[in-house]
C-alpha cells in the first residue's frame, strides 16, 4: 500500500477531473460510496457541492472519509 498520492479520474457535472489521493483514502472513499449505494462520481459531486471553496476537492474527500469513519457525517448534508 502506497502512501504516495495517485491521480484518480472522476466526472463531475459532466466534466472530467482528477484528484490525487493515497490508496487508503481512495479505497475508503470507494467503500463509502458502495455502502451508500452511490456511484463514485455521485459521491464526489455531493462532496464537491458541500465543500468550502478554500479547500481542494481531494482535501474535501479526505475530510469526508475521516468524518464518515468517526461517525460525524450528516447524511442530510452529504
Buried (B, 14 or more C-beta within 10 A) or exposed (E): EEEEBEEBEBEBEEEEBEBBBBEEBBEBBEEBBEEBEBEBBEBBBBBBEEBEEEEEBBBBBBBBBEEBEEEEBEEEEB
